[in-house]
Amino acid sequence: MSPLALGLAVFGVLAALGRPLPALASFAKYPGVPEGWPLTQTVVVVMLVNGFGEEIGWRGFATERLFERHGRFQGTLLLAVLLGLWHLPVFWLNTSMAALVGPMLFGWAFGLLCGTFVLAHVYVRCSHSILCVALWHTTYNMVVATEAGGGLPAAVVSAAVMLWGLVVAWRWWHAAPDGQ
């Protein structure tokens, strides 16, 4: 499942229901990117920082080692814990993240867990390609973390990813010897 295709489908359904399509410039409004940057620059930065910057380490380095030592299911669970710790500083740097308390924080952590399973699955299905997971990660962020995707589009795409992550986790858990 491509987050870009799913996002386009959600925007299409909303447009068919009478909701106006977001302005193209609203996809360039991304946390940490200077106001007024063109969309092309924003996409390049998100691809370099979130796409390749994170995925080279998380999938290319950590996933390989965690899978070897702990298997797919437990390795991905451990990676999700590491990713949660990695994202902690964002709660002090990003006001929308800092606002996550109580059930919202649990939802974020659950989404991170499910997303970790999805990206590990994409990595495995694409023959351990960093490019595939970097593109997936980038398009996901462009749909859910921009001004354009705020609200219902982000919720629908995130819910689909969570469901997919649960399916992958369930399959890997049941395929693992001794729950590994």
PyMOL commands that set and color helices and strands:
alter all, ss='L'
color gray80, all
select helices_A, chain A and resi 3-16+24-28+39-87+90-93+95-98+103-125+130-144+152-175+177-179
alter helices_A, ss='H'
color red, helices_A
deselect
rebuild
show_as cartoon
